[in-house]
Amino acid sequence: MKRIKIKNGLIIALSLLLLFSACTKKIETTPQFSLDGSKPLASLDQAEFILNGSYNSFLGAGYFNSIPTINTGGAVLQPASFSGMPDMMSDDLVETFEDFPNYRKVSEWTYAADELNIQITFANCYNVISGVNIILRDIDALSSADPDRANNIKGQALAIRAMAHFDLLRYFATTFDRNATAPGVSYIKTYDVTAKPARLSVKESYDNIFADVNDAIAAFNAGTASSGDIAKMDINAAYALKARVSLYAGQWQDAVNASTTLIDQFPLADMADFPGIWTDDNDEEVIWKVKFQSVSDGTPYENVFFARGNKSLYRPTLEIDGLYDLADIRYDSYIANIGTFNGIAHTPRLTVIKHRGKSPASINEGGGFVDWKVFRVAEFYLTRAEANYMLGNESAALADLNAIRTARILGFIDGTESGAALLDAIKLERRKELAFEGHRFFDLKRWDKTPINRCGETDTPSSICSLSHDSRAWAWPIPETEINANPNMQQNPGY
């Protein structure tokens, strides 16, 4: 593989190195074009090659994977930014004495602009974006060779670009208000290693995200809407992203419409099949997943759970452990009490087993890896319920809430909540259903920065256990490496 030319400065300019390092793990094709992005792509095969590299970047540190990062002190395991960390920063997980405080700055919200985990997240999101921008620069010129295939590649690239920018917005924006003038993200639509972009406002960031999502849907409709591969984004994944972004933006009717498109196609799993979602025995409910093909790929929850006799670094809080009904099929699929560690009894020793994956369960025994389910239809029942509630359609909201509870709790009798109690029930069910899937911190942030309090937890070395409504930590700092390299970049307040 040819060496990539790298310029000093902007992190975005480094991104293709990461992209093509990632893609060499599984993609053996030798590209017949310069990998510095300066020359146009010559074929749809080359566009697909780069697209595969973008998908592999989701397996990298700073997205859905926990993999070692080498520094002067040796290998350090980095939390997966969009799978593990949003739960570690919430009231669903708490640090245990089995941890080596590698992640304490994240889970105690004491990070600063030099935090390595934040730098890795920032870089890898723009890494993903860089590759698809090369595709989007050249894809229209290649479309005459096979218009259906070209539109499918274009749809995937647009959806990926929208998702990566939205995920950046989730961490780095101080507010999710749809019309906010506060700084959002730098929205990168061209491949330019010399660029020093400023941050758009939150409103402008949303405008670009929605434009890319809608263009992705249009491209899929113009070509082959689905590749038939659940590990690739298709029109359903684009609608899932639109529903999720619409919920954050408070575009309630758009959230209802996009969710309905998915609910009409994807049934909820029955109680017999539900546990198999988490061991990859089936793909019930799954709209799009990031595929971990072998233990060498890493695992999205490795930093939280080391199974059966190994370290459990972060455990479920006693609060969330107590939320589940005894007849709830989710509990035994999500949480276990394994009691002892190195022969010493812990009462309880709770662990997350939701992403333990295939047997053998131990990471050290070569197991424990599992595909990351980015979008499941259950999320969109709860999205539609919340959006309908906000639109004043309480009967529709209650119907979706009851559908989830009936599918998960044996013998459940339909609830009759209304008013504020109904919204509370929707929020509670969202917490229970989507626990340990990378949603909780962002949900609390979009619910007007609901304060976090896990101070009632015991058996933890963590000394900081609460996050106030007005804390700076609801938004991550822009990495100092980016601030130093880019004079146009604006830092978040308090950093």
C-alpha positions as CSV (number, residue, x, y, z in Angstrom):
1,M,0.0,0.0,0.0
2,K,1.4,3.4,-0.9
3,R,2.5,5.8,1.7
4,I,0.1,8.6,2.5
5,K,1.4,12.1,2.5
6,I,0.6,13.8,5.8
7,K,0.7,17.5,6.6
8,N,1.1,18.9,10.0
9,G,-1.7,20.5,11.9
10,L,-5.4,19.9,11.5
11,I,-6.5,16.5,12.8
12,I,-8.8,16.2,9.8
13,A,-5.7,16.2,7.6
14,L,-4.5,13.0,9.2
15,S,-7.7,11.1,8.7
16,L,-6.9,9.1,5.6
17,L,-4.0,7.5,7.3
18,L,-6.4,6.1,9.8
19,L,-9.0,5.2,7.2
20,F,-6.7,3.1,5.1
21,S,-4.9,1.6,8.0
22,A,-8.3,0.4,9.2
23,C,-9.4,-1.0,5.8
24,T,-6.2,-3.1,5.3
25,K,-7.4,-5.4,8.1
26,K,-10.0,-7.1,5.9
27,I,-9.8,-5.5,2.5
28,E,-7.0,-7.1,0.5
29,T,-7.6,-5.2,-2.8
30,T,-4.6,-3.1,-3.8
31,P,-5.9,0.3,-4.9
32,Q,-4.8,1.5,-8.3
33,F,-5.1,5.2,-7.3
34,S,-3.2,7.6,-5.0
35,L,-4.4,7.3,-1.4
36,D,-3.8,11.0,-0.6
37,G,-7.2,11.8,-2.1
38,S,-5.8,14.2,-4.7
39,K,-6.8,12.2,-7.8
40,P,-10.3,11.4,-8.9
41,L,-11.6,7.9,-8.4
42,A,-11.5,5.8,-11.6
43,S,-14.2,3.3,-11.0
44,L,-17.1,2.3,-8.7
45,D,-14.8,-0.5,-7.4
46,Q,-12.5,2.2,-6.1
47,A,-15.4,4.0,-4.5
48,E,-16.6,0.8,-2.9
49,F,-13.1,0.2,-1.6
50,I,-13.1,3.5,0.2
51,L,-16.6,2.9,1.5
52,N,-15.5,-0.4,3.0
53,G,-12.7,1.5,4.7
54,S,-15.2,3.9,6.2
55,Y,-17.2,1.0,7.6
56,N,-14.0,-0.5,9.1
57,S,-13.4,2.8,10.8
58,F,-16.5,2.2,12.9
59,L,-14.4,-0.7,14.4
60,G,-11.7,1.8,15.4
61,A,-10.9,3.3,18.7
62,G,-13.1,6.3,19.2
63,Y,-16.2,4.9,17.7
64,F,-17.8,1.5,18.5
65,N,-14.7,-0.4,19.6
66,S,-12.4,-0.6,22.6
67,I,-8.9,-1.3,21.4
68,P,-5.4,-0.7,22.9
69,T,-3.7,2.6,22.2
70,I,0.1,2.5,22.5
71,N,1.7,5.4,24.5
72,T,4.8,5.8,26.5
73,G,3.3,3.8,29.3
74,G,2.4,0.9,27.2
75,A,-0.9,-0.3,25.8
76,V,-4.0,1.5,27.3
77,L,-7.5,0.3,26.5
78,Q,-9.6,3.2,25.2
79,P,-13.4,3.2,25.9
80,A,-15.6,2.9,22.9
81,S,-16.9,6.4,22.4
82,F,-20.4,5.6,21.2
83,S,-21.0,2.3,22.9
84,G,-19.4,2.2,26.3
85,M,-18.7,5.8,27.3
86,P,-22.2,7.2,27.2
87,D,-23.2,4.7,29.8
88,M,-20.0,5.2,31.9
89,M,-20.8,8.9,32.0
90,S,-24.4,8.3,33.1
91,D,-26.3,6.8,36.0
92,D,-26.4,3.3,34.5
93,L,-22.8,2.3,35.2
94,V,-20.4,2.9,38.1
95,E,-16.7,2.2,38.4
96,T,-15.6,-0.8,40.5
97,F,-12.4,-1.4,42.5
98,E,-11.4,-3.8,39.8
99,D,-10.7,-0.9,37.5
100,F,-7.2,0.7,36.9
101,P,-8.7,4.3,36.8
102,N,-8.0,4.4,33.0
103,Y,-11.4,5.9,32.3
104,R,-12.1,7.8,35.5
105,K,-11.7,11.3,34.0
106,V,-14.5,10.3,31.6
107,S,-16.9,8.8,34.1
108,E,-16.3,11.5,36.7
109,W,-16.6,14.3,34.0
110,T,-13.3,15.8,34.9
111,Y,-11.9,15.8,31.4
112,A,-10.0,18.7,29.9
113,A,-9.0,19.6,26.4
114,D,-5.9,17.4,26.5
115,E,-8.0,14.2,27.3
116,L,-6.8,11.4,25.0
117,N,-10.2,9.7,24.8
118,I,-11.7,12.9,23.5
119,Q,-8.9,13.5,20.9
120,I,-9.3,9.9,19.6
121,T,-13.1,10.3,19.3
122,F,-12.8,13.7,17.5
123,A,-10.1,12.3,15.1
124,N,-11.9,9.1,14.3
125,C,-15.2,10.7,13.5
126,Y,-13.5,13.0,11.0
127,N,-11.6,10.0,9.7
128,V,-14.9,8.4,8.7
129,I,-16.0,11.7,7.1
130,S,-12.8,12.1,5.0
131,G,-13.3,8.8,3.1
132,V,-16.9,9.4,2.2
133,N,-16.1,12.9,1.1
134,I,-13.8,11.5,-1.6
135,I,-16.6,9.2,-2.7
136,L,-19.1,12.1,-2.8
137,R,-16.7,14.2,-4.8
138,D,-16.4,11.7,-7.6
139,I,-19.5,9.4,-7.5
140,D,-21.6,11.4,-10.0
141,A,-18.9,11.2,-12.6
142,L,-18.8,7.4,-12.2
143,S,-22.6,6.8,-12.2
144,S,-23.0,6.1,-15.9
145,A,-21.2,2.8,-15.5
146,D,-23.9,1.4,-13.2
147,P,-26.5,4.0,-12.0
148,D,-28.2,1.7,-9.5
149,R,-24.8,0.8,-7.8
150,A,-23.6,4.4,-7.9
151,N,-26.8,5.6,-6.2
152,N,-26.5,2.9,-3.6
153,I,-22.8,3.9,-2.8
154,K,-23.8,7.6,-2.8
155,G,-26.7,6.9,-0.4
156,Q,-24.4,5.0,2.0
157,A,-21.7,7.7,1.9
158,L,-24.2,10.5,2.6
159,A,-25.8,8.6,5.5
160,I,-22.4,7.9,7.0
161,R,-21.4,11.5,6.7
162,A,-24.5,12.6,8.4
163,M,-24.2,10.1,11.2
164,A,-20.5,10.9,12.0
165,H,-21.3,14.7,12.1
166,F,-24.4,14.0,14.3
167,D,-22.3,11.9,16.7
168,L,-19.8,14.7,17.0
169,L,-22.7,17.1,17.7
170,R,-24.0,14.8,20.5
171,Y,-20.7,15.2,22.4
172,F,-19.4,18.6,21.5
173,A,-22.5,20.8,21.3
174,T,-23.6,22.6,24.5
175,T,-27.3,22.3,23.5
176,F,-29.5,20.3,21.2
177,D,-31.9,23.1,20.5
178,R,-32.8,23.0,16.8
179,N,-32.5,26.7,16.3
180,A,-29.6,27.4,18.7
181,T,-26.9,29.8,17.6
182,A,-24.4,28.2,19.9
183,P,-21.4,26.5,18.3
184,G,-22.2,23.1,16.8
185,V,-19.6,21.2,14.7
186,S,-17.4,21.9,11.7
187,Y,-19.4,20.3,8.9
188,I,-16.9,19.0,6.3
189,K,-18.2,18.3,2.8
190,T,-15.0,18.3,0.9
191,Y,-11.7,16.5,1.2
192,D,-9.1,19.2,1.8
193,V,-6.1,18.5,4.0
194,T,-5.3,22.2,4.2
195,A,-8.7,23.3,5.5
196,K,-9.1,25.1,8.9
197,P,-12.8,25.1,9.3
198,A,-14.8,27.0,11.9
199,R,-17.7,25.5,13.8
200,L,-21.2,26.0,12.4
201,S,-24.0,26.9,14.8
202,V,-26.1,24.1,16.1
203,K,-28.9,25.1,13.8
204,E,-26.6,25.1,10.8
205,S,-25.2,21.7,11.8
206,Y,-28.7,20.3,12.0
207,D,-29.5,21.8,8.6
208,N,-26.5,20.0,7.0
209,I,-27.2,16.7,8.8
210,F,-30.9,16.7,7.6
211,A,-29.8,17.7,4.1
212,D,-27.4,14.7,3.9
213,V,-30.0,12.3,5.4
214,N,-32.7,13.4,3.0
215,D,-30.2,13.3,0.0
216,A,-29.2,9.7,1.1
217,I,-32.9,8.6,1.1
218,A,-33.3,10.2,-2.4
219,A,-30.2,8.4,-3.6
220,F,-31.3,5.0,-2.3
221,N,-34.7,5.6,-3.9
222,A,-33.0,6.3,-7.2
223,G,-31.0,3.2,-7.1
224,T,-31.0,-0.1,-5.1
225,A,-32.4,0.9,-1.7
226,S,-30.8,-2.1,0.0
227,S,-27.7,-4.1,-0.6
228,G,-29.1,-7.0,1.4
229,D,-26.3,-6.7,3.9
230,I,-27.4,-5.7,7.4
231,A,-23.8,-4.5,8.0
232,K,-24.2,-1.8,5.3
233,M,-26.4,1.3,5.6
234,D,-29.4,1.3,3.4
235,I,-32.6,3.3,3.1
236,N,-33.9,1.8,6.4
237,A,-30.7,2.9,8.2
238,A,-31.1,6.4,6.7
239,Y,-34.7,6.6,8.1
240,A,-33.5,5.3,11.4
241,L,-30.9,8.1,11.5
242,K,-33.5,10.6,10.5
243,A,-35.8,9.5,13.3
244,R,-33.0,9.7,15.9
245,V,-31.8,13.1,14.8
246,S,-35.4,14.4,14.6
247,L,-36.0,13.4,18.2
248,Y,-32.9,15.3,19.4
249,A,-33.9,18.3,17.3
250,G,-37.5,18.3,18.5
251,Q,-38.9,17.8,15.0
252,W,-41.6,15.6,16.4
253,Q,-43.7,14.9,13.3
254,D,-40.6,14.0,11.3
255,A,-39.6,11.6,14.2
256,V,-43.0,10.0,14.1
257,N,-43.0,9.6,10.3
258,A,-39.5,8.2,10.0
259,S,-40.2,5.8,13.0
260,T,-43.4,4.6,11.4
261,T,-41.6,3.7,8.2
262,L,-39.4,1.4,10.2
263,I,-42.1,0.0,12.6
264,D,-44.2,-1.0,9.5
265,Q,-41.3,-3.2,8.3
266,F,-39.5,-4.5,11.4
267,P,-41.4,-6.5,14.1
268,L,-40.4,-6.6,17.7
269,A,-38.7,-9.9,18.7
270,D,-40.8,-12.4,20.6
271,M,-39.6,-13.4,24.0
272,A,-38.0,-16.6,22.7
273,D,-35.9,-14.8,20.1
274,F,-35.0,-11.6,22.1
275,P,-32.0,-13.1,24.0
276,G,-30.5,-14.3,20.7
277,I,-30.1,-10.7,19.5
278,W,-27.3,-10.2,22.0
279,T,-25.4,-13.4,21.1
280,D,-25.8,-12.8,17.3
281,D,-27.9,-16.0,17.0
282,N,-30.5,-13.8,15.2
283,D,-30.9,-10.3,13.8
284,E,-34.5,-9.8,15.0
285,E,-35.2,-6.0,15.3
286,V,-31.8,-5.1,13.9
287,I,-31.9,-2.4,11.2
288,W,-28.1,-1.8,10.9
289,K,-25.2,-3.2,12.8
290,V,-21.4,-2.9,12.8
291,K,-20.0,-6.3,12.3
292,F,-17.2,-7.7,14.5
293,Q,-16.1,-10.7,12.6
294,S,-13.4,-12.1,15.0
295,V,-12.0,-11.4,18.4
296,S,-9.0,-9.7,16.6
297,D,-11.5,-6.9,15.7
298,G,-11.9,-6.1,19.4
299,T,-15.2,-5.7,21.1
300,P,-17.5,-2.7,21.8
301,Y,-17.9,-3.3,25.5
302,E,-14.5,-4.7,26.5
303,N,-13.7,-1.7,28.7
304,V,-16.8,-2.3,30.8
305,F,-17.0,-6.1,31.1
306,F,-14.4,-8.8,31.2
307,A,-16.4,-12.0,31.5
308,R,-16.3,-15.0,34.0
309,G,-13.4,-14.5,36.4
310,N,-11.8,-11.5,34.7
311,K,-12.1,-7.9,35.7
312,S,-15.5,-6.1,35.6
313,L,-14.4,-2.5,35.4
314,Y,-17.8,-0.8,35.4
315,R,-20.9,-2.5,36.8
316,P,-24.6,-1.7,36.5
317,T,-25.7,0.7,39.2
318,L,-28.0,-0.6,41.9
319,E,-30.6,1.8,40.6
320,I,-30.9,0.4,37.2
321,D,-30.6,-3.1,38.5
322,G,-33.7,-2.5,40.5
323,L,-35.8,-1.1,37.7
324,Y,-36.7,-4.4,36.0
325,D,-39.7,-6.5,36.8
326,L,-38.9,-10.1,37.6
327,A,-40.9,-11.2,34.6
328,D,-38.9,-8.9,32.3
329,I,-37.0,-10.8,29.6
330,R,-34.5,-8.0,29.3
331,Y,-33.0,-8.4,32.7
332,D,-31.4,-11.8,32.2
333,S,-30.2,-10.7,28.8
334,Y,-28.6,-7.5,30.1
335,I,-27.3,-8.0,33.6
336,A,-25.9,-10.8,35.7
337,N,-24.7,-11.2,39.3
338,I,-21.6,-13.4,39.2
339,G,-20.8,-13.0,42.9
340,T,-17.1,-13.4,43.3
341,F,-13.8,-12.1,42.0
342,N,-10.5,-13.9,42.6
343,G,-12.3,-16.0,45.2
344,I,-13.6,-12.9,47.2
345,A,-17.3,-12.6,47.5
346,H,-19.0,-9.4,46.4
347,T,-22.6,-8.7,47.2
348,P,-23.7,-8.1,44.6
349,R,-21.1,-8.4,41.9
350,L,-23.2,-7.1,39.0
351,T,-21.9,-7.2,35.4
352,V,-23.1,-6.2,32.0
353,I,-23.7,-9.3,29.9
354,K,-25.7,-7.7,27.1
355,H,-22.7,-7.5,24.8
356,R,-20.8,-10.6,26.1
357,G,-21.5,-12.2,22.8
358,K,-20.7,-15.6,21.6
359,S,-19.4,-18.5,23.8
360,P,-16.8,-18.8,25.2
361,A,-17.6,-15.6,27.0
362,S,-14.1,-14.8,28.3
363,I,-12.1,-12.4,26.3
364,N,-9.0,-14.3,27.2
365,E,-10.5,-17.5,25.9
366,G,-11.0,-15.9,22.4
367,G,-14.7,-15.1,22.8
368,G,-16.8,-12.2,24.1
369,F,-17.0,-10.4,20.8
370,V,-20.4,-9.4,19.3
371,D,-21.8,-7.2,16.6
372,W,-22.8,-3.7,17.6
373,K,-26.5,-3.0,17.0
374,V,-26.5,0.6,15.9
375,F,-30.3,0.8,15.2
376,R,-33.0,-1.5,16.5
377,V,-36.7,-1.1,15.9
378,A,-37.4,-1.0,19.6
379,E,-35.7,2.4,19.7
380,F,-38.2,3.8,17.3
381,Y,-41.3,2.6,19.1
382,L,-40.0,4.7,22.0
383,T,-39.0,7.5,19.7
384,R,-42.5,7.6,18.2
385,A,-44.0,7.4,21.7
386,E,-42.0,10.3,23.0
387,A,-42.7,12.4,19.8
388,N,-46.4,11.6,19.8
389,Y,-46.6,12.7,23.4
390,M,-44.9,16.0,22.6
391,L,-47.4,16.4,19.8
392,G,-50.3,15.9,22.2
393,N,-51.3,12.5,20.9
394,E,-51.2,10.6,24.2
395,S,-53.2,7.6,23.0
396,A,-50.7,6.8,20.2
397,A,-47.8,7.4,22.6
398,L,-49.4,5.0,25.2
399,A,-50.0,2.3,22.5
400,D,-46.3,2.2,21.5
401,L,-45.2,2.2,25.1
402,N,-47.5,-0.7,25.9
403,A,-46.3,-2.6,22.8
404,I,-42.8,-2.5,24.1
405,R,-43.8,-3.5,27.6
406,T,-46.0,-6.4,26.3
407,A,-43.1,-7.7,24.2
408,R,-40.7,-7.7,27.1
409,I,-42.6,-8.4,30.3
410,L,-44.4,-11.7,30.6
411,G,-48.1,-11.2,31.5
412,F,-47.9,-7.4,31.2
413,I,-51.3,-5.7,31.5
414,D,-51.6,-2.5,29.4
415,G,-50.8,0.6,31.4
416,T,-53.1,3.6,31.4
417,E,-50.7,6.5,32.2
418,S,-51.5,10.0,31.0
419,G,-50.1,13.5,31.3
420,A,-46.7,13.8,33.1
421,A,-46.9,10.2,34.3
422,L,-47.0,9.0,30.7
423,L,-43.9,11.0,29.7
424,D,-42.1,9.6,32.8
425,A,-43.1,6.1,31.8
426,I,-41.8,6.6,28.3
427,K,-38.4,7.9,29.7
428,L,-38.2,5.0,32.1
429,E,-38.9,2.4,29.4
430,R,-36.4,4.0,27.1
431,R,-33.8,3.7,29.9
432,K,-34.6,0.0,30.5
433,E,-34.9,-1.0,26.8
434,L,-31.8,0.8,25.6
435,A,-29.6,0.3,28.6
436,F,-25.9,-0.2,27.8
437,E,-26.4,0.7,24.1
438,G,-24.8,4.2,24.2
439,H,-27.9,6.3,24.8
440,R,-28.3,7.3,28.4
441,F,-25.9,10.2,28.8
442,F,-27.3,11.8,25.6
443,D,-30.9,11.3,26.6
444,L,-30.2,13.0,29.9
445,K,-28.5,15.8,28.0
446,R,-31.4,16.3,25.6
447,W,-33.9,16.2,28.5
448,D,-32.7,19.6,29.6
449,K,-29.5,18.2,31.1
450,T,-31.3,16.2,33.8
451,P,-28.8,16.0,36.7
452,I,-26.9,12.8,37.2
453,N,-26.7,11.3,40.7
454,R,-25.1,7.9,41.5
455,C,-24.0,8.9,45.0
456,G,-25.9,6.1,46.6
457,E,-23.7,3.5,45.0
458,T,-21.3,1.6,47.2
459,D,-18.2,-0.5,46.5
460,T,-16.8,2.0,44.1
461,P,-13.5,4.1,44.2
462,S,-15.2,6.9,42.4
463,S,-15.3,10.1,44.5
464,I,-17.3,12.3,42.1
465,C,-20.8,10.9,41.7
466,S,-23.0,13.7,40.5
467,L,-23.3,16.1,37.5
468,S,-25.3,19.3,37.9
469,H,-27.5,20.9,35.3
470,D,-25.1,23.7,34.7
471,S,-21.8,21.8,34.5
472,R,-19.5,22.5,31.6
473,A,-19.0,18.7,31.2
474,W,-22.3,18.2,29.3
475,A,-20.3,19.2,26.3
476,W,-16.8,17.9,25.7
477,P,-14.0,20.3,25.0
478,I,-12.6,20.6,21.5
479,P,-9.2,18.8,21.7
480,E,-6.3,21.1,22.4
481,T,-4.5,19.6,19.4
482,E,-7.2,21.0,17.2
483,I,-7.4,24.3,18.9
484,N,-3.6,24.7,18.5
485,A,-3.7,23.8,14.8
486,N,-6.8,25.6,13.7
487,P,-7.1,29.3,14.6
488,N,-10.7,29.3,13.4
489,M,-11.8,26.7,15.9
490,Q,-13.9,27.9,18.9
491,Q,-13.5,26.2,22.3
492,N,-16.5,25.3,24.4
493,P,-17.3,27.4,27.5
494,G,-15.4,26.5,30.7
495,Y,-12.4,24.8,29.1
